[in-house]
Each structure stands twice: as C-alpha cells, then as structure tokens.
Amino acid sequence: MNAIVSIICYKQKTLKDNKHPLMLRITKDGKRKYHSLGIAVHPQHWDFQKNKPKPNCPDRDLINKLILAKETEYQQQILELAATQKQYTAASLVENKQKKFQLKTVKEFYQQLIKEFEENNKVGNRLIYKTSFNSLKAFTQSELNFYFSDIDKNWLQAYEKWQRNKGNKETTISLQFRTLRSAYNKAIEEKAASKNDYPFDDFKIGKFKTKTRKRAISKDDVKQIITTESNKDTPLRKLAKDIFTFSYLCGGIPFVDISNLTMKNIQRGRLLYTRQKTHGDINLQLCDQAREIIKRYSSHQKNAIYLFPILNANIHKTELQKQNRRHKVLAQINKELKELASELGIESKVTTYVARHSFASVLKKSGVNVALISEALGHTDLKTTQIYLDSFENTQIDAAMQNLL
C-alpha cells in the first residue's frame, strides 16, 4: 500500500499567537508521521474539512504554493519507491527526504569512513580504506581536496595507467578500484556526492583479472623448510619456521588466527578455533609435531594469554593495536621465510600464506577428496567452504591430514 500525503493544520499544538502549525502528514500501513512545514495559520483562516487555507487567509497564495510543492515532492518519491519495489515506512519516507545534500571532498569523506571503522573496531575495513586513501593521494599528488564529481572516466583510466606503471598486480588494482567505488557509493547514500556524476557505469571494474596465481610449493620443499636446522638460526627465524609448520600441519590456519590462539583452543589433542574472516568453526586433530610446537611455546611463556609470542595482552588491547602488531610481526616472519627459501634453493616466494596453499595442494596431489580440501579452504567461495567443512565428519578430516608429511 502506498503512502497518503496530506497537509493539515495541527490543532493539537497552539503557538503563542494562537496559531496552529501546518504539518505534513504521511500515512502508511495504519501509521502516521508528521513533519512541520515551518508555517503557522490562525484557525479562522483554515478550512479543516478541505485541508487548505480559506479565501480570507492573508498568506493564502504562498501557503497553497508550498502545499503543492511539498505534496508533489513526496508523491514523486513514493512513485520512485513503488517503481523500484523498495520497502519504506511513513517514518523512513520523511526522514529520507529531510536529509540535506551536503557535498564533501574526497578527503573529508574518506577520513569520515576511516574514523567510523576505527570507532567500530572494524580494523580490516579501516586498513583497506586507509590504503586506498594513501594511493589516491600518491596518484593525485594532492591532499584530495576535490569532490567525487571530479572523478570521471578519463580520471579513472589515468589512475589505472598510473598503477600499472608502478607495477601493481591485477588483484591490487582491482581492490583499489573496488574500494574507491565503494566509497563513492557510500558518499551518494549519505548525500555527500551526486549520483548524476557517477563514473562507474562507464568504467567497468569487472575487467580486472582477480584470480590469484597458485602459491603452493611441493611437499619436498615444505619438508626442507620444516626440517632444516642451523646453529645460525635466530629466535625470529625459529618462530618463522614454527609458524609456517604449524599453519601447514593445522589445515592451513591463517596467520591472523594463529595470533589469536590461546590454550583454550587446544582441547583433548584437537585444535578448535573460529576463523576471524569467515566466523566458521574449525575442529582438527593435532599431529605430534604440531603438539610439540605448542608445548615449546607454552613452556616458554608463563602467564602469557596467547599461545604464540605475537600479541601481548598487556600491550595490545584495542583491535587497531592488535592489527598493527600483527602487520609488523608478519612482515618480519615473511622476510625470514623468503631468506630461508633462498638459502634452500627454493625458487618460489615463500610466505605464511604459502603454507595454506601448500596444505591444499599436497593433499590434493595425494588423492584426497578435492571438496574436502580446496573447497574447505575457500579459494573461490568462503561460504561454500564452511558448507563443505560442516558436511564432513572429523574422522574424514583427520584421515586426510595423514598425507601431509
């Protein structure tokens, strides 16, 4: 049912000069919403049956024009909502129309988004938009004190060319454009930018190839990284090897989830945790080598909350502090892994994420069910991943893990 728009003289409220305010009244689904028009009329000048000013009203022409304009404005909005089959209430219709269009520069709006993400502890989103913000500043060599309307198809093509000249990968370029498009859309929703200037109808982001190159290494290379020992190994090198090994032997557990582990995640010889990215529950049997790594770190960290020496509960309290710490440690660990791989003659670029891909690749080549491995890791669809994980018994997963070494 569409809303009914009417202008009434609101007798329930009387002003000091004995006038009543004129109110816009929206009625829908048995509910009403009122909004003042900022004009008051004396009751002797208002026809309450016809809801319009009487011929003797001093401001009759002005009031009639205002009524016509407001009714037309809201009727147009109702027709647009009906045509697009969007749901609305009397309250949401009024509130949406009262939003004032206030242009904001790209800098102002990005900073607003980044602040909101930080306040809501959405540190992942904050980092993505902060990176996009810095990329745009570097491209324009400015503080971004211009409006979204200045971003047109030619501007986007120049931005793409600039990124390619920098040597950015296709996935990186795609992420930068998707983030910019998202910021533009959010600005339109908040009436900080105009839809009329939107450039992404002409500049298609789908053209970017986002399928990532396989990053797995062979089982023999994995064994080299896990088993190679040297008297020159520093504590950081040992930690890097242990993180890589633990990830590989524990279902390709990502670094962010490793950093969050506590002894509460270890129960009856099994690893139980909830993935930060997908919020899916993981339940895996720990092999002897993984248990040995846990024992080694738990015995060296008395009174520590976290299993691995990545986060410190006394120092890293906010989500932003945790994220910054993970980013720093991950960079150090990946640097050690790359150097180790080079020393071992492994040509591939080795990082902690390679352990996750290698876990899947090695089991697949061993003949383990692809649905149990590849889909479970979510290389293409994380939602499908969790569906597949839930459909297999622990015994099936445990049996598959026996093929890793």
C-alpha positions in Angstrom: 0.0 0.0 0.0 1.3 3.4 -1.0 1.5 6.2 1.5 -1.0 9.1 1.6 0.4 12.6 1.7 -1.6 15.5 3.2 -1.1 18.9 4.7 -3.0 19.6 7.9 -3.4 22.4 10.4 -2.2 20.7 13.6 -4.8 21.7 16.2 -3.2 19.7 19.0 -0.5 22.3 19.2 -1.2 26.0 19.8 1.5 28.7 19.5 1.8 31.9 21.5 -0.1 33.9 18.8 -3.0 31.3 18.9 -1.9 29.9 15.6 -1.5 26.2 14.7 1.5 24.9 12.8 1.0 23.4 9.4 2.2 19.8 9.3 3.0 17.4 6.6 1.3 14.1 7.4 2.3 10.8 5.9 0.0 7.8 6.5 1.1 4.3 5.6 0.0 0.9 6.9 -2.0 2.4 9.7 0.9 4.5 11.0 1.4 8.3 10.7 4.4 10.5 10.6 4.3 14.3 11.0 6.8 17.0 9.9 6.5 20.7 10.4 6.4 23.0 7.3 7.7 25.9 9.4 4.4 27.9 8.8 1.5 28.5 11.2 -2.0 29.6 10.5 -4.8 31.0 12.6 -7.7 28.5 12.8 -10.2 31.1 11.5 -8.2 31.2 8.2 -8.1 27.4 7.7 -10.7 25.1 6.1 -10.4 21.9 8.3 -12.6 19.9 6.0 -10.8 20.6 2.8 -7.3 20.9 4.5 -6.5 24.2 2.8 -6.4 27.9 3.6 -9.7 29.8 3.3 -10.1 32.6 0.8 -9.6 35.2 3.6 -6.2 33.8 4.7 -3.6 36.6 4.4 -0.9 34.2 3.0 -3.2 32.0 1.0 -1.3 32.0 -2.3 2.1 31.4 -0.6 0.7 28.6 1.5 -1.0 27.0 -1.5 2.3 27.0 -3.4 4.1 25.5 -0.5 1.4 22.7 -0.1 1.5 21.9 -3.8 5.3 21.8 -3.9 5.6 19.5 -0.8 2.8 17.2 -1.9 4.4 16.9 -5.4 7.8 16.3 -3.9 6.6 13.4 -1.7 4.3 11.9 -4.3 7.3 11.7 -6.7 9.4 10.0 -4.0 6.6 7.5 -3.4 6.3 6.7 -7.1 10.0 6.1 -7.4 10.0 3.8 -4.4 7.0 1.9 -5.9 8.7 1.6 -9.3 11.8 0.1 -7.8 9.8 -2.0 -5.4 11.7 -0.7 -2.4 10.1 -1.1 1.0 9.5 2.0 3.2 7.5 3.3 6.1 5.9 6.6 6.8 8.8 7.5 9.2 11.6 6.4 6.8 10.0 8.4 3.9 10.0 11.6 5.9 13.5 11.0 7.4 15.0 10.3 4.0 13.5 13.5 2.5 14.9 15.6 5.4 18.5 14.5 4.7 20.3 17.6 3.4 22.5 17.3 0.4 25.9 18.3 1.7 28.9 17.9 -0.7 32.1 16.6 0.9 35.6 16.4 -0.6 37.1 13.0 -1.2 39.5 13.7 1.7 36.7 14.6 4.1 34.6 11.6 3.2 37.5 9.1 3.4 38.6 10.4 6.7 35.0 10.1 8.0 34.8 6.5 6.9 38.2 5.6 8.3 37.2 7.2 11.7 33.9 5.3 11.7 35.7 2.0 11.0 38.2 2.7 13.8 35.4 3.6 16.3 33.5 0.4 15.5 36.7 -1.8 15.7 36.5 -2.7 12.1 40.2 -2.6 11.7 40.3 -4.7 8.5 38.0 -2.2 6.7 39.9 0.7 8.2 43.2 -0.6 6.7 41.6 -1.2 3.3 40.2 2.4 3.1 43.3 3.9 4.6 45.4 2.2 1.9 43.0 3.4 -0.8 43.2 6.9 0.6 47.0 6.9 0.5 47.0 5.5 -3.0 44.7 8.3 -4.2 47.0 10.9 -2.6 50.0 9.5 -4.2 48.3 9.4 -7.6 47.0 13.0 -7.5 50.0 14.3 -5.5 47.4 16.3 -3.5 45.5 16.3 -0.2 42.4 15.2 -2.1 40.6 18.5 -1.6 38.3 17.9 -4.6 34.8 16.4 -5.0 33.8 13.0 -6.2 32.2 14.7 -9.2 35.8 15.4 -10.4 36.4 11.7 -10.8 35.2 10.8 -14.3 36.1 8.0 -16.8 39.2 9.7 -18.0 40.4 10.2 -14.4 39.9 6.5 -13.7 41.7 5.5 -16.8 44.7 7.7 -15.8 44.6 6.1 -12.3 44.7 2.7 -13.8 47.6 3.6 -16.0 49.5 5.0 -13.0 49.0 1.8 -11.0 50.2 -0.4 -13.9 53.3 1.8 -14.4 54.0 1.2 -10.7 54.0 -2.5 -11.3 50.9 -3.2 -9.2 49.3 -6.6 -9.7 45.9 -7.0 -11.2 44.4 -8.1 -7.8 45.8 -5.0 -6.2 44.5 -2.7 -8.9 41.1 -4.3 -8.7 41.0 -3.9 -4.9 41.9 -0.2 -5.2 39.1 0.4 -7.7 36.5 -1.6 -5.8 37.3 0.4 -2.6 37.1 3.7 -4.4 33.8 2.7 -6.0 32.5 1.6 -2.6 33.5 5.0 -1.1 31.7 6.8 -3.9 28.6 4.7 -3.4 28.6 5.4 0.3 29.0 9.2 -0.4 26.0 9.1 -2.6 23.9 7.3 0.1 24.9 10.0 2.6 24.2 12.8 0.1 27.9 13.8 0.1 28.1 13.2 -3.7 25.7 13.2 -6.6 24.6 10.1 -8.5 24.5 12.2 -11.7 28.3 12.3 -11.8 28.8 8.5 -11.1 31.6 7.2 -13.4 31.5 3.5 -12.7 28.6 2.8 -15.1 31.1 3.6 -18.0 34.3 2.4 -16.3 33.8 -1.3 -15.6 35.8 -2.8 -12.8 34.9 -6.4 -13.7 37.6 -6.3 -16.5 40.4 -6.8 -13.9 41.6 -10.4 -13.6 41.3 -11.2 -9.9 42.0 -14.9 -10.0 45.2 -15.3 -7.9 48.2 -17.3 -9.1 48.7 -20.6 -7.2 51.2 -20.1 -4.4 51.7 -23.7 -3.3 55.2 -25.3 -3.1 55.9 -29.1 -3.3 55.9 -31.5 -0.4 59.7 -31.8 -0.7 60.1 -28.1 -0.4 57.8 -27.9 2.6 59.8 -30.7 4.2 63.0 -28.7 3.6 61.6 -25.7 5.4 60.3 -27.7 8.3 63.3 -30.0 8.9 66.3 -27.8 8.0 68.1 -26.7 11.2 71.1 -24.5 11.6 73.2 -23.2 14.5 72.8 -19.8 13.0 69.0 -19.8 13.4 67.9 -16.8 15.3 64.8 -16.8 17.6 62.9 -14.9 14.9 64.0 -17.5 12.2 62.8 -20.3 14.5 59.5 -18.6 15.1 59.0 -18.1 11.4 59.7 -21.8 10.7 57.3 -22.8 13.5 54.5 -20.5 12.3 54.9 -21.9 8.8 55.0 -25.5 10.0 52.0 -25.1 12.4 49.9 -23.5 9.6 50.8 -26.3 7.2 50.1 -29.1 9.7 46.9 -27.5 11.0 44.7 -27.1 8.0 46.4 -24.0 6.6 45.3 -21.9 9.5 45.9 -18.2 8.6 48.4 -16.1 10.5 45.7 -13.8 12.0 44.0 -16.9 13.5 47.4 -18.2 14.8 48.0 -14.9 16.5 44.7 -15.2 18.4 45.2 -18.8 19.7 45.3 -19.5 23.4 45.5 -22.7 25.3 41.7 -22.7 25.4 41.8 -23.6 21.7 43.6 -26.8 22.5 41.3 -29.5 23.8 41.9 -33.2 24.0 44.6 -33.2 21.4 42.5 -31.2 18.9 42.7 -27.6 17.6 39.3 -25.8 17.9 39.0 -22.2 16.8 36.7 -19.8 15.0 38.1 -18.2 11.8 38.2 -14.4 12.1 37.4 -13.9 8.4 34.5 -16.3 7.9 33.5 -16.9 11.5 33.4 -20.6 10.7 34.3 -23.1 13.5 37.3 -25.3 12.8 38.0 -28.6 14.5 41.2 -30.5 13.6 43.3 -33.2 15.2 46.8 -32.1 16.2 49.7 -34.2 14.9 52.7 -34.9 17.2 54.8 -32.2 15.5 52.1 -29.5 16.0 51.7 -30.5 19.6 55.4 -30.2 20.1 55.4 -26.7 18.8 52.6 -25.8 21.2 54.4 -27.3 24.1 57.6 -25.4 23.2 55.9 -22.0 23.2 53.6 -22.6 26.2 56.5 -23.7 28.4 58.5 -20.5 27.5 55.6 -18.1 28.1 54.5 -18.3 31.6 51.4 -16.2 32.4 51.0 -15.3 28.7 47.5 -15.4 27.4 48.3 -16.0 23.7 49.9 -19.3 22.5 52.5 -17.7 20.2 54.6 -14.7 21.0 52.9 -12.4 18.5 50.4 -10.5 20.7 50.8 -9.3 24.3 47.5 -8.9 26.1 49.0 -6.2 28.4 50.1 -4.1 25.4 47.9 -4.9 22.5 44.4 -4.1 23.9 42.5 -2.5 21.1 41.8 -4.0 17.7 43.9 -1.4 16.0 46.9 -2.1 18.3 46.5 -5.9 17.5 46.3 -5.2 13.8 49.4 -3.0 13.8 51.3 -5.6 15.8 50.3 -8.5 13.5 51.3 -6.4 10.5 54.7 -5.8 11.9 55.4 -9.4 13.0 54.0 -10.9 9.8 56.4 -8.7 7.7 59.3 -9.9 9.9 58.3 -13.6 9.6 57.7 -13.4 5.8 61.2 -11.8 5.4 62.8 -14.7 7.3 60.8 -17.3 5.2 61.9 -15.7 2.0 65.5 -15.7 3.1 65.3 -19.3 4.2 63.7 -20.3 0.9 66.5 -18.6 -1.0 69.2 -20.4 1.2 67.5 -23.7 0.5 67.3 -23.1 -3.3 63.5 -22.8 -3.4 62.6 -20.6 -6.2 59.1 -19.7 -5.1 58.4 -16.7 -2.9 57.6 -18.3 0.4 55.3 -16.6 3.0 53.0 -17.9 5.7 50.2 -17.9 3.2 52.1 -20.3 1.0 51.7 -22.8 3.9 47.9 -22.6 3.5 48.1 -23.1 -0.3 50.6 -25.9 0.1 48.4 -27.7 2.6 45.6 -27.9 0.0 47.9 -28.7 -2.9 49.8 -31.5 -1.2 46.6 -33.2 -0.1 45.0 -32.8 -3.5 48.0 -34.5 -5.2 47.8 -37.3 -2.6 44.4 -38.1 -3.9 42.4 -36.6 -1.0 38.8 -35.5 -1.9 39.0 -32.1 -3.6 35.8 -31.0 -1.9 37.3 -31.7 1.5 40.4 -29.7 0.8 40.1 -27.0 -1.9 36.5 -26.0 -1.2 37.1 -26.2 2.5 39.9 -23.7 2.3 37.6 -21.3 0.4 39.9 -20.4 -2.5 36.9 -19.3 -4.6 34.0 -19.1 -2.2 34.3 -18.9 1.6 30.6 -19.5 2.1 30.9 -22.8 0.2 34.0 -23.5 2.3 32.0 -23.6 5.5 29.2 -25.7 4.0 31.7 -28.3 2.9 33.5 -28.3 6.3 30.3 -28.8 8.1 29.4 -31.8 5.8 32.4 -33.9 6.7 33.0 -35.8 9.9 36.1 -35.1 12.0 37.3 -38.7 11.2 37.4 -37.9 7.5 39.4 -34.7 8.0 41.7 -36.5 10.4 42.4 -39.2 7.9 43.1 -36.7 5.2 45.7 -34.9 7.4 47.8 -38.1 7.5 49.0 -37.3 3.9 50.8 -34.1 4.8 54.3 -35.5 5.6 
